Amino acid sequence: MFHKVFPVGPLQCNCSVVGDEQTHEAMVIDPGDNIDQILAILQQQKLTLKQIVITHAHIDHIGGAMKLKAATGAPILMNQNDYALLKMLDIQAAWIGMRPPGTVQVDESVKDGSVLHIGNITSNVIHTPGHTEGSICVFFPQEKKLIAGDTLFAGSIGRTDLPGGSFDQIMSSLHTRLMALPDETQVVPGHGPLTTIGNERESNPFLQK
């Protein structure tokens, strides 16, 4: 599996390009910005984009989705519980001084247990509300890799003081869903350095008993 993680946009959101090296099908997760860079990687690796997956509808994660869709024709997938946040993208842009991305149209709602396929690579959607109502993580079971969005960070967790946030929900999502994954699972947070489930179970202050 080809997997490149790199920060995009002013808030340095971690964007993932995931590809099947045999079939050359790919997905991009959280294309918040820097769409030219994403397209260059797809071209370099000779990958055809099949899915644009959004972990949650904050502008730093979804801001470039429509531009990427226009360039590739790939559909945008997101959990429907975050559709209300799509109507606030102009407000979100004003908060952080970004240019409003315009209307974002989601092509398919993904829910807990949805299975995504690119070529021979399978991943599972885990609904993890708390940072937002529709926050999801994408788990690649064979590779033991989790794209965590802003639910879990190295040494921290997602903020819950924005619209749709809930501290009780995020703690439930972390303890009942993410901490059920194997310790060796590599975690790609929405921002900052990579970690593992085991490291966070042992040292994350929010996850201590």
Secondary structure, 3 states (H helix, E strand, C coil): CEEEEEEECCCCEEEEEEECCCCCEEEEECCCCCHHHHHHHHHHCCCEEEEEECCCCCHHHHCCHHHHHHHHCCCEEECHHHHHHHCCHHHHHHHHCCCCCCCCCCCEECCCCCEEEECCEEEEEEECCCCCCCCEEEEECCCCEEEEECCEECCEECCCCCCCCCHHHHHHHHHHCHHHCCCCCEEEECECCCEEHHHHHHHCHHHCC
